[in-house]
Amino acid sequence: MAPSYSTRSPAGSIYKHDAALDASVGKDGIDYTRVNLLRNTAVAKLYEDALRYEPGTSISSAGALVTSSGKKTGRSPRDKRIVDEETTTEDIWWGPVNTKLSEHAFLINHERAVDYLNTRERLYVFDGFAGWDPKYRLKIRVVCARAYHSLFMHNMLIRPTEEELKNYGEPDFTILNAGAFPANRYTTGMTSNTSVSINFKLRQMVILGTEYAGEMKKGVFTIMHYLMPKAGVLSLHSSANQGLQGDTSLFFGLSGTGKTTLSADPARALIGDDEH
């Protein structure tokens, strides 16, 4: 039986499946002949699938989806790696924060992620944008096995219009989230069964061994912090809000220092709570 597909706009209308998506995800190793692909799925459908297929999921009294990210309830910064390759090696501040990973080890992790994703009955593909300005924004594709992860990135990234989705083309960066499947601890460069690795040459990010959705968001944050200054754009780790007179305030700080709390002022319009 041929796989079914759902390609939806933010409004929930259904497009006829485009074979271009098959070819595109196929380049990443996804076997679209065996896996049901659901692209930019409507929020109601993501809720339904999360409740049906993801144990421990419920809806709060406020209407929010409540679910579990497994053993990892926060980011794993010690397991984050940047691939050391010739196009970027001279531009990265290597050290305890930006830890090197060989190209070979990344390919092992990539293959492991693809093998896992190809065993799933359904995969969620979300195509969105990082960055508001069309001149600088990046097309980010997320391929994941959990509705919760797709819903998270539906909220985090800028959602394309129907026309933008129709003409999306190839993504600038792809995130393969196989977080329910562990990394091989014996792969060179691994310190645990969790691995979050970014390859700027291949324009890919691979997640293994953690289902914490914030790894995807922080990964996009890392990508933008590297690429935007090269494009002449100042990237900021800050929250921002605006007063009634158009006055703007920026709140700078590392993760967990209060940016979100300080910017959530009921008398001021929130621009964003983490990155600009």
Residue pairs with C-beta under 8 A, 6 or more apart in sequence:
3 32
3 33
3 34
3 35
3 36
3 37
4 36
5 17
5 21
5 36
5 37
5 38
5 39
6 14
6 37
6 38
6 39
6 41
6 45
7 14
7 15
7 16
7 17
7 18
7 21
7 39
7 40
7 165
8 14
8 15
8 39
8 40
8 41
8 42
8 45
9 15
9 40
9 161
9 162
9 165
10 40
10 159
10 160
10 161
10 162
11 162
12 42
12 44
13 162
15 165
15 166
20 169
21 32
21 37
21 39
21 125
22 32
22 37
24 141
24 170
24 171
25 32
25 37
25 125
25 143
26 32
28 114
28 143
28 174
28 176
28 204
29 110
29 111
29 114
29 118
30 37
30 114
30 117
30 118
30 123
30 143
31 118
34 118
35 117
35 118
35 120
35 121
35 122
35 123
36 121
36 122
36 123
37 122
37 123
37 125
38 45
38 122
38 123
38 124
38 125
38 150
39 124
39 125
39 126
39 127
40 125
40 126
40 127
40 154
40 159
40 160
40 165
41 49
41 124
41 126
41 147
41 150
43 151
43 154
45 147
46 65
46 124
46 147
46 148
46 150
46 151
46 154
47 59
47 65
47 147
47 151
49 122
49 147
50 57
50 65
50 67
50 146
50 147
50 148
50 151
51 57
51 58
51 59
53 147
54 67
54 68
54 146
54 147
54 148
55 68
56 67
56 68
57 65
57 66
57 67
57 68
57 148
58 65
58 66
58 67
59 65
59 66
60 66
65 148
65 151
67 148
68 211
69 210
69 211
69 212
69 213
70 179
70 180
70 210
70 211
70 212
72 194
72 209
72 210
72 211
72 212
73 212
74 212
74 214
75 212
75 214
75 215
75 218
76 192
76 194
76 196
76 210
76 212
76 215
77 97
78 191
78 192
79 190
79 191
79 192
79 194
79 195
79 196
79 209
79 210
80 99
80 196
80 197
80 198
81 99
81 100
81 101
81 106
81 189
81 195
81 196
81 197
81 198
82 88
82 92
82 98
82 99
82 100
82 101
82 197
82 198
82 200
83 100
83 101
83 102
83 103
83 106
83 197
83 198
83 199
83 200
83 201
83 202
84 94
84 100
84 101
84 102
84 103
85 103
85 199
85 200
85 201
86 201
87 200
87 201
88 200
88 201
88 226
91 226
91 230
92 98
92 226
94 100
99 189
100 189
101 189
101 197
102 188
102 189
103 199
103 201
104 188
105 187
105 188
105 189
105 190
106 197
106 199
106 202
106 206
108 184
108 187
109 183
109 187
109 195
109 197
109 206
109 208
110 176
110 204
110 206
112 178
112 181
112 183
112 184
112 208
113 176
113 177
113 178
113 181
113 206
113 207
113 208
114 176
114 178
116 145
116 178
116 180
116 181
117 123
117 143
117 145
117 176
117 178
120 145
122 145
123 143
123 144
123 145
124 142
124 143
124 144
124 145
124 146
124 147
124 149
124 150
125 141
125 142
125 143
125 150
126 141
126 142
126 144
126 150
126 153
126 154
126 157
127 139
127 140
127 141
127 142
127 160
127 165
127 168
127 171
128 139
128 140
128 142
128 153
128 154
128 156
128 157
128 158
128 159
128 160
129 137
129 138
129 139
129 140
129 157
129 158
129 159
129 160
130 137
130 138
130 140
130 157
130 158
130 173
130 220
130 223
130 224
131 137
131 138
131 158
131 224
131 228
132 158
136 228
136 231
136 233
137 158
138 172
138 173
138 223
138 224
138 227
139 168
139 169
139 170
139 171
139 172
139 173
140 153
140 157
140 171
140 172
140 173
140 174
140 175
140 220
141 171
141 173
141 174
141 175
142 149
142 150
142 153
142 157
142 174
142 175
142 177
142 216
143 174
143 175
143 176
143 177
144 150
144 153
144 175
144 177
144 179
145 177
145 178
145 180
146 177
146 179
146 180
146 211
148 213
149 177
149 179
149 211
149 213
149 216
152 213
152 216
152 217
153 175
153 213
153 216
153 217
156 216
156 217
156 220
157 220
160 168
171 203
172 203
173 203
173 204
173 205
173 220
173 223
174 203
174 204
174 205
175 204
175 205
175 206
175 207
175 216
175 219
175 220
176 204
176 205
176 206
176 207
177 207
177 216
178 206
178 207
178 208
179 207
179 208
179 209
179 210
179 211
179 212
179 215
180 211
181 208
181 209
182 193
182 194
182 208
182 209
183 190
183 192
183 193
183 194
183 195
183 208
183 209
184 190
184 193
185 192
185 193
187 195
192 209
193 208
193 209
194 208
194 209
194 210
195 206
195 207
195 208
195 209
196 205
196 206
196 207
196 208
196 210
196 215
196 219
197 205
197 206
198 204
198 205
198 219
198 222
198 223
199 205
199 206
200 223
200 226
205 216
205 219
205 223
207 215
207 216
207 219
221 237
221 274
221 275
224 235
224 275
225 235
225 237
228 234
228 235
229 235
235 275
235 276
236 250
236 252
236 275
236 276
237 252
237 253
237 254
237 274
237 275
238 250
238 251
238 252
238 253
238 259
238 274
238 275
238 276
239 250
239 251
239 259
239 260
239 262
239 263
239 270
239 271
239 272
239 273
239 274
240 248
240 249
240 250
240 251
240 263
240 270
240 271
240 272
240 276
241 248
241 249
241 263
241 265
241 268
241 269
241 270
241 271
242 248
242 249
242 268
242 269
242 271
243 249
243 267
243 268
243 269
244 267
244 268
248 271
249 263
249 268
250 276
251 258
251 259
251 262
251 263
252 259
253 259
259 273
259 274
260 273
260 274
263 270
263 271
263 272
263 273
264 270
264 273
